[in-house]
Amino acid sequence: MTTQRDRRQVFGEVAEAYDDVRPGYPAQVLDLIVAYAGRVPAAVVESGAGTGKGTALLRTLGVPLTCVEPDPAMAAVLARRFADDDLVSVVVSRFEDWTPPPGGVELLASAQAWHWVDPAARTGLAAAALAPGGVFAVFGHEFGFADDGLREAMDDVYERVAPEISDRVDRAHHVQPADSFDPDELSGGGLFGDVRMEEVVTVLPYGTSRYLTLLTTFSRHRLLPEPRRAALHRALAEVIDARGGVVEQKLTTVVCLTRRIG
Ligand SMILES: C[S@@+](CC[C@H](N)C(=O)[O-])C[C@H]1O[C@@H](n2cnc3c(N)ncnc32)[C@H](O)[C@@H]1O
């Protein structure tokens, strides 16, 4: 049986491809964070930094940034990317095992990665990482489609070839859910308040081959048995090619903001 731990290790197997094809985050996301915080934070911690897609955005704040990333292969790409950058430090660790600096930081961020942290512990850990009044920002993309016709045709393929990850059964395969948290999970414990949800929409074109590479970076695709994944990707390629060879990926970047009050 596949465990949560197995799933979170799948990214390292495709670290370079992940870095190549996964979309970064729009500048508006940072504008929303800074506007919510009311100022540029003095220091930032990022949980689940991966190869640095969210890091690149957070780095534009120009303040010290600590990236916590447990997967050695992902962390290696991240460390290489920021090798000459004195403001960025990489810690190879799960967020659960990382010790925050005394007094905490003013901003904790997590891009498409908060759902990997132990649900029973993560709210307390987030609060412990933050200074009083510090801001917690979780953001991530929902991968949708600009063309409903293409989406329908692709849904037919999933249903036929890989029904266990079919969108009609479970909306989390090629339409990845954005990383988000349940506001009640945070505010329920009395540690966080003032939860705000924002969205930024962008459309990104992917040619067929690049789109298939993107799919190989999604954990649900990685966990399919190889022959079936290959059959699924062949069938999807046929559908995409028959419709011009481009997938207009509609990215809804969901930004969840909250403040430590406890
Ligand atoms: C979907 S990737 C997101 C990477 C990057 N933030 C981005 O936006 O592209 C999820 C990341 O969370 C990391 N991760 C898994 N378990 C974690 C944990 N317990 N603590 C911190 N990060 C974790 C994975 O290794 C992976 O790099």
The ligand as a MOL file (V3000), in Angstrom:
LIG
                    3D

  0  0  0     0  0            999 V3000
M  V30 BEGIN CTAB
M  V30 COUNTS 27 29 0 0 0
M  V30 BEGIN ATOM
M  V30 1 C 4.8490 19.8810 -4.6100 0
M  V30 2 S 6.4580 20.1520 -3.9370 0 CHG=1
M  V30 3 C 6.4690 21.9430 -3.8160 0
M  V30 4 C 7.8640 22.4920 -3.9630 0
M  V30 5 C 7.9630 24.0090 -4.1220 0
M  V30 6 N 7.5620 24.7080 -2.9220 0
M  V30 7 C 7.1500 24.5010 -5.2980 0
M  V30 8 O 6.2490 25.3080 -5.1120 0
M  V30 9 O 7.4470 24.0660 -6.4160 0 CHG=-1
M  V30 10 C 6.2500 19.6610 -2.2480 0
M  V30 11 C 7.5460 19.7140 -1.4590 0
M  V30 12 O 7.2730 19.4800 -0.0880 0
M  V30 13 C 8.3450 18.7350 0.4270 0
M  V30 14 N 7.9390 18.0780 1.6810 0
M  V30 15 C 7.4230 16.8250 1.8420 0
M  V30 16 N 7.2360 16.5670 3.1350 0
M  V30 17 C 7.6340 17.6670 3.8310 0
M  V30 18 C 7.7180 17.9760 5.2230 0
M  V30 19 N 7.3140 17.1160 6.1570 0
M  V30 20 N 8.2190 19.1810 5.5860 0
M  V30 21 C 8.6080 20.0740 4.6380 0
M  V30 22 N 8.5490 19.8210 3.2920 0
M  V30 23 C 8.0740 18.6320 2.8990 0
M  V30 24 C 8.6830 17.7580 -0.7050 0
M  V30 25 O 9.9640 17.1850 -0.5660 0
M  V30 26 C 8.5430 18.6640 -1.9180 0
M  V30 27 O 9.7720 19.2920 -2.2560 0
M  V30 END ATOM
M  V30 BEGIN BOND
M  V30 1 1 1 2
M  V30 2 1 2 3
M  V30 3 1 2 10
M  V30 4 1 3 4
M  V30 5 1 4 5
M  V30 6 1 5 6
M  V30 7 1 5 7
M  V30 8 2 7 8
M  V30 9 1 7 9
M  V30 10 1 10 11
M  V30 11 1 11 12
M  V30 12 1 11 26
M  V30 13 1 12 13
M  V30 14 1 13 14
M  V30 15 1 13 24
M  V30 16 1 14 15
M  V30 17 1 14 23
M  V30 18 2 15 16
M  V30 19 1 16 17
M  V30 20 1 17 18
M  V30 21 2 17 23
M  V30 22 1 18 19
M  V30 23 2 18 20
M  V30 24 1 20 21
M  V30 25 2 21 22
M  V30 26 1 22 23
M  V30 27 1 24 25
M  V30 28 1 24 26
M  V30 29 1 26 27
M  V30 END BOND
M  V30 END CTAB
M  END
